[in-house]
């Protein structure tokens, strides 16, 4: 008779890829999670590489403001030039239970560089401001189950702003917070009731009377119904109020091109892509079934990858507005997907799609997958009908339709991961690709740093 221990899954601490070996270079477990009586869960985290020292031109001292928020002197609209001295410092900020953990990623095994703070309401998401943060001042947004959003210095946890206090603007839980690319003051917050608010960190919230007077639009018509409302005055937050879909907005993802595109992963199974500045819906990608949970833009913004409750990652072409491939490797809900820009090959003239895209994924099955999107890795079904394959791109959708669905399995190529490994017995929730490796975290509150081949002890394969 075989012992029960023989069937226990083996958790990997090294990942072998053709270019080399990724190894665990450090790990840190939230201390609050160690002593918690109930299982903890890591929600939306934030990673940033910041300058060890940030030198900026002095800004004039601003008068204090009265209202719902108490703020420091505002940052100028145009960020002043910064001079970096020394090496960059990698920080990970993540919630776990009722605690927010701040880790110096380069020293996960050390006790000194990490900080934790417990709150009365459970934090759900974090976002570091990459435009203003440094190792001495890590400007970070924290969203909570209560609907409140705090702006803190994650180095000292000193609070410099409070938004949606007591749910005055929206009384649902915060599901995600994101800084708008190319700005230093503007951020968005999505909520569990399908609302997204746009904030200016240097403005106060509208009073309770003004907020309660905001009409709630009727979205009972088309599945693509949405509305954007603007206040009568621009003196207060929110700058705008979006109502999208009929359930929670699970994830917000901005592109890096101009004009900025915003993808909203919604609980109704849609990943809605908007022109953020024009407040116009460009296309909506719909899952096979279940909610959309995560998304990521390719470095050149030609593709959007999504993951959800159907356990499948789908690659979508923005140019042709169609599904390019179904990626099969996980057997549980997807938690996070990320591209690795250093392993993506650009187009020769820089105008079209590249020849290869490396992206990674983690899910609640505890597995980490590496994927290489290229024409050679696409698997076409033998049952596929129609004209033979002629290009990397699948057939584009009808131009008249804003809703694009995943085709039947025999009508779309599939793709298998280059590597599929179990890295944790706990469900995974966090994935960040860094210059030196990867950062993952699980529901139990443990963060791991994986060193890339050739960095921090990672092994490089020789030809």
C-alpha positions in Angstrom: 0.0 0.0 0.0 1.3 3.4 -0.9 1.8 6.0 1.8 -0.4 9.1 1.7 2.8 11.2 1.5 3.7 9.8 -1.9 0.7 11.5 -3.6 1.4 14.9 -2.1 2.1 17.5 -4.8 5.6 18.8 -5.0 6.0 22.6 -4.8 8.9 23.8 -7.0 11.5 26.2 -5.9 13.3 26.3 -9.3 11.7 26.7 -12.7 13.7 25.5 -15.7 13.2 27.3 -19.0 15.1 27.2 -22.3 17.0 30.4 -21.4 17.9 29.3 -17.9 16.6 28.6 -14.4 14.4 30.8 -12.2 15.1 30.3 -8.5 13.4 31.5 -5.3 15.7 34.3 -4.1 13.7 35.3 -1.0 10.4 35.0 0.7 8.4 37.0 3.2 5.2 36.1 5.1 2.9 38.8 6.5 3.2 38.5 10.3 -0.5 39.2 10.8 -1.3 36.2 8.6 0.8 33.9 10.8 -1.3 34.7 13.8 -4.7 35.0 12.1 -7.5 32.6 13.2 -9.1 32.5 9.8 -7.4 32.1 6.4 -6.1 35.4 4.9 -6.3 36.4 1.3 -4.0 38.7 -0.7 -6.0 41.0 -2.9 -4.8 43.5 -5.6 -1.1 44.3 -4.9 1.2 46.9 -6.4 4.9 46.8 -7.4 7.2 49.6 -8.4 10.9 50.3 -8.9 11.6 53.7 -7.5 14.8 55.8 -7.3 16.8 55.5 -4.1 16.9 59.3 -3.9 14.5 61.7 -5.7 15.7 65.2 -6.2 13.2 67.7 -7.5 12.9 71.5 -7.7 11.3 73.0 -4.6 7.6 73.7 -4.9 5.9 76.7 -3.2 4.2 76.0 0.1 0.5 75.6 -0.4 -2.2 76.7 2.0 -4.0 74.0 4.0 -7.4 72.9 2.7 -10.5 72.3 4.7 -13.0 69.6 3.9 -13.2 65.8 4.0 -9.5 65.3 3.2 -6.3 66.6 4.8 -3.5 66.8 2.4 0.1 67.9 2.1 1.3 70.5 -0.3 0.0 69.6 -3.8 2.4 68.2 -6.4 2.7 70.4 -9.6 0.6 69.3 -12.5 3.8 68.8 -14.6 6.2 66.6 -12.7 9.6 68.3 -12.2 12.7 66.5 -13.6 14.1 63.9 -11.2 17.7 62.9 -10.7 18.3 59.4 -9.6 21.4 58.7 -7.5 22.3 55.2 -6.6 20.4 52.1 -7.6 16.7 51.6 -8.0 14.7 50.0 -5.1 11.9 47.5 -5.8 8.9 47.7 -3.5 5.9 45.4 -3.2 2.8 46.7 -1.3 0.0 44.1 -0.7 -3.0 43.6 1.5 -3.4 40.5 3.6 -6.4 40.2 5.9 -6.8 43.4 7.8 -3.1 44.3 7.2 -1.1 46.1 4.5 2.4 44.8 4.0 5.3 46.8 2.4 8.3 44.8 1.3 11.7 45.7 0.0 11.8 43.1 -2.7 15.5 42.9 -2.8 15.7 41.9 0.8 12.7 39.7 1.4 14.6 37.4 3.8 15.7 40.3 6.0 13.6 41.6 9.0 14.4 45.3 8.8 13.2 46.6 5.4 9.5 45.4 5.8 6.6 47.1 7.4 3.0 46.2 8.2 0.0 48.2 9.4 -3.4 46.9 10.5 -6.7 48.7 9.8 -10.2 48.5 11.2 -11.6 47.8 7.7 -10.0 45.1 5.5 -7.8 46.6 2.7 -8.6 45.1 -0.7 -6.2 46.8 -3.2 -3.1 49.0 -3.4 -1.5 51.2 -6.1 2.0 52.9 -5.8 2.3 56.3 -7.7 5.3 55.6 -10.0 5.6 59.3 -10.9 6.1 60.7 -7.4 7.5 57.9 -5.3 11.0 57.3 -4.0 12.6 55.1 -1.4 12.0 57.8 1.1 8.4 58.6 0.2 6.3 55.7 -1.3 3.0 57.5 -2.3 0.4 54.7 -2.2 -3.4 54.4 -2.5 -5.1 51.8 -0.4 -8.7 50.7 -1.0 -11.0 49.1 1.6 -14.0 47.0 2.1 -15.8 50.0 3.5 -15.4 51.9 0.3 -12.9 54.4 1.7 -9.6 55.1 -0.1 -6.5 56.3 1.8 -3.4 58.1 0.3 -0.4 57.2 2.5 3.3 57.2 2.5 3.9 53.4 2.6 7.4 54.0 4.2 6.0 55.6 7.3 2.2 54.9 6.8 1.6 58.7 7.3 -1.8 59.5 5.9 -2.0 62.5 3.5 -5.4 62.0 1.9 -8.8 60.3 2.5 -11.4 59.8 -0.3 -15.0 58.5 -0.2 -14.9 58.9 3.6 -17.7 56.8 5.2 -18.9 55.9 1.6 -20.2 59.4 0.9 -19.6 59.1 -2.8 -20.2 55.3 -3.1 -20.9 52.8 -0.3 -19.6 49.7 -2.0 -16.3 47.9 -1.5 -13.3 49.1 -3.5 -12.2 46.4 -6.0 -9.2 48.1 -7.6 -7.3 51.4 -7.7 -5.0 52.6 -10.5 -3.0 55.8 -11.2 -3.8 57.2 -14.7 -0.6 56.9 -16.8 1.1 60.2 -17.7 -0.3 62.1 -14.7 0.8 62.6 -11.1 -2.6 63.6 -9.6 -5.3 61.5 -11.2 -6.4 58.0 -10.2 -9.5 55.8 -10.7 -11.2 53.5 -8.2 -13.6 50.7 -9.1 -16.2 49.3 -6.8 -18.3 46.2 -6.2 -21.5 47.7 -7.6 -20.3 48.5 -11.1 -19.2 52.1 -10.3 -15.9 53.6 -11.2 -14.9 57.1 -9.8 -12.1 59.3 -11.2 -10.3 61.3 -8.5 -7.8 64.2 -8.3 -5.7 63.6 -5.2 -5.5 67.3 -4.6 -9.2 67.9 -4.5 -11.7 67.3 -1.6 -14.7 65.1 -1.9 -18.1 66.6 -2.6 -20.3 66.9 0.5 -22.9 64.3 1.4 -25.8 66.3 0.0 -24.2 66.8 -3.4 -23.2 63.1 -3.6 -26.6 61.8 -2.6 -28.2 64.0 -5.3 -26.4 62.1 -8.1 -28.9 60.2 -10.2 -28.4 56.5 -10.7 -28.7 55.6 -14.4 -30.9 52.8 -15.7 -28.6 50.1 -17.2 -31.3 47.5 -17.7 -31.2 47.8 -21.5 -28.4 46.6 -23.6 -25.6 44.5 -22.0 -23.2 47.2 -23.1 -25.1 50.1 -21.5 -22.9 52.4 -19.5 -23.0 56.1 -18.4 -20.5 58.7 -17.4 -21.6 61.6 -15.2 -19.8 64.8 -14.5 -20.4 67.2 -11.6 -21.7 70.7 -12.2 -18.5 72.1 -10.6 -14.9 70.9 -11.0 -13.8 72.0 -7.5 -14.5 68.6 -5.9 -14.1 64.9 -6.4 -15.1 62.9 -8.2 -14.0 64.3 -11.6 -16.4 61.8 -13.2 -18.6 58.9 -12.2 -18.8 55.8 -14.4 -21.6 53.2 -14.2 -20.6 50.0 -16.1 -22.3 46.7 -16.3 -24.6 45.1 -13.7 -22.0 43.7 -11.2 -18.6 44.4 -9.7 -15.7 45.8 -11.8 -13.0 43.3 -10.8 -9.9 44.8 -12.5 -8.8 48.0 -14.2 -5.9 48.0 -16.7 -4.5 51.0 -18.7 -2.6 50.8 -21.9 0.7 52.7 -22.3 0.0 54.3 -25.7 -1.8 57.5 -26.7 -4.7 57.9 -26.5 -4.9 55.8 -23.4 -7.2 52.8 -23.5 -8.8 51.4 -20.4 -9.8 47.8 -20.0 -12.4 47.0 -17.3 -12.8 43.3 -16.3 -16.4 43.0 -15.2 -18.3 40.3 -13.3 -20.8 39.9 -16.1 -18.1 38.3 -18.2 -17.1 41.3 -20.3 -13.7 43.0 -20.7 -14.8 46.4 -21.8 -12.2 48.6 -23.6 -12.7 52.3 -23.5 -11.0 55.3 -25.0 -10.5 56.9 -21.6 -10.2 60.6 -22.7 -13.2 60.4 -25.1 -15.2 58.2 -22.6 -16.2 56.0 -25.5 -16.6 52.2 -25.7 -14.3 50.8 -28.4 -15.0 47.0 -28.0 -16.1 44.5 -25.4 -14.6 41.0 -25.2 -16.8 38.4 -23.6 -15.6 35.2 -21.9 -17.0 31.7 -22.5 -18.7 31.8 -19.1 -18.1 33.4 -15.7 -16.6 36.7 -14.7 -13.5 38.4 -16.2 -11.0 38.7 -13.4 -7.7 40.0 -14.8 -6.1 41.5 -17.9 -2.8 42.9 -19.3 -1.7 44.9 -22.3 1.2 43.7 -24.5 4.2 46.1 -24.4 3.2 47.4 -27.9 -0.5 47.6 -27.0 -1.4 45.4 -30.0 -2.9 42.7 -27.8 -4.9 42.3 -24.6 -4.9 39.1 -22.7 -7.6 38.3 -20.2 -8.3 35.6 -17.6 -11.4 34.7 -15.6 -13.6 32.1 -14.0 -13.5 29.9 -17.1 -9.9 28.9 -16.3 -8.8 30.1 -19.7 -6.5 32.9 -20.9 -7.6 34.5 -24.2 -5.4 36.6 -26.4 -7.4 39.4 -28.2 -6.2 41.4 -31.1 -7.0 45.1 -30.8 -6.4 45.8 -34.4 -8.7 43.1 -35.8 -11.0 43.0 -32.7 -11.0 39.2 -32.5 -9.8 36.4 -30.3 -6.4 35.1 -31.4 -5.8 32.1 -29.2 -7.2 30.2 -26.2 -4.4 29.4 -23.7 -5.0 26.1 -21.7 -2.9 25.3 -18.7 -4.8 26.2 -15.5 -7.6 24.3 -13.8 -8.9 27.1 -11.5 -9.8 30.7 -11.7 -7.1 33.1 -13.0 -5.7 35.6 -10.6 -3.2 37.7 -12.6 -1.5 37.9 -16.0 1.6 39.9 -16.9 3.8 40.3 -20.0 7.6 40.2 -19.7 8.8 43.0 -22.0 12.4 41.8 -22.0 11.3 38.5 -23.6 9.0 40.1 -26.2 10.4 40.6 -29.8 9.2 43.8 -31.5 8.4 44.2 -35.1 11.4 45.2 -37.3 9.9 48.5 -38.3 8.2 49.1 -35.0 4.7 49.6 -36.5 3.1 46.1 -36.5 2.8 43.2 -34.1 6.0 41.5 -32.9 7.1 38.0 -33.7 7.0 36.6 -30.1 5.4 37.7 -26.9 6.2 36.2 -23.5 3.6 36.4 -20.8 3.0 34.7 -17.4 0.0 33.8 -15.4 -0.9 32.6 -11.9 -4.2 31.1 -10.7 -6.0 29.7 -7.7 -4.6 26.3 -8.5 -1.2 27.4 -7.2 0.4 27.1 -10.6 2.6 29.6 -12.5 2.6 29.3 -16.3 5.0 30.8 -18.9 3.6 31.3 -22.4 5.3 32.2 -25.7 2.8 33.7 -28.1 4.1 33.1 -31.7 2.8 31.5 -34.8 4.8 28.3 -34.2 3.1 27.6 -30.9 -0.5 28.0 -32.1 -2.3 24.6 -32.2 -5.1 24.4 -34.8 -7.9 21.9 -34.3 -8.4 19.2 -36.9 -12.1 19.9 -36.9 -11.4 23.5 -38.0 -13.4 24.5 -41.1 -12.9 27.2 -43.6 -9.8 28.5 -45.4 -6.4 27.3 -44.4 -4.2 29.3 -42.0 -2.5 32.2 -43.7 -1.3 34.5 -41.0 -0.7 35.0 -37.3 -4.1 36.7 -36.9 -7.4 35.0 -36.7 -10.5 36.2 -38.7 -11.6 39.6 -37.5 -15.0 40.2 -36.0 -17.8 42.0 -37.6 -17.0 45.7 -37.6 -20.6 46.6 -36.8 -20.5 44.7 -33.5 -19.0 46.0 -30.3 -19.3 42.6 -28.6 -16.7 40.0 -29.5 -17.1 36.5 -28.2 -14.7 33.6 -27.9 -15.3 31.3 -30.9 -15.9 27.6 -30.5 -12.8 25.5 -29.7 -12.6 24.1 -33.2 -12.7 27.6 -34.7 -9.8 29.2 -32.8 -6.2 28.1 -32.2 -5.2 27.0 -28.7 -1.8 27.3 -27.0 -0.1 25.4 -24.3 2.4 26.9 -21.7 6.1 26.6 -22.2 6.3 25.7 -18.5 3.6 24.9 -16.1 4.7 24.5 -12.4 3.2 24.2 -9.0 4.8 26.9 -6.8 2.4 27.0 -3.9 -0.1 24.9 -2.1 -2.1 28.0 -1.4 -4.1 29.8 -4.2 -2.0 32.4 -5.9 -3.2 36.0 -6.2 -0.3 38.2 -7.2 2.2 38.3 -10.1 4.6 41.1 -11.0 7.4 40.9 -13.6 10.5 42.9 -12.5 13.8 43.7 -14.1 15.5 41.1 -12.0 12.8 38.4 -11.8 9.3 37.7 -10.7 7.3 38.5 -7.6 4.4 36.2 -6.6 2.1 36.1 -3.5 -0.5 33.6 -2.3 -3.7 33.9 -0.3 -1.8 33.0 2.9 0.2 36.2 2.8 3.6 34.9 1.6 5.4 36.8 -1.1 8.2 35.2 -3.1 11.0 36.7 -5.3 12.1 34.6 -8.2 15.4 35.6 -9.7 15.8 35.6 -13.5 18.5 33.7 -15.2 21.7 35.6 -14.8 20.3 37.9 -12.0 20.7 37.4 -8.3 21.8 33.8 -8.6 19.6 32.6 -11.4 21.3 30.1 -13.7 21.8 30.8 -17.5 21.6 27.8 -19.8 24.6 27.5 -22.2 24.0 26.5 -25.8 
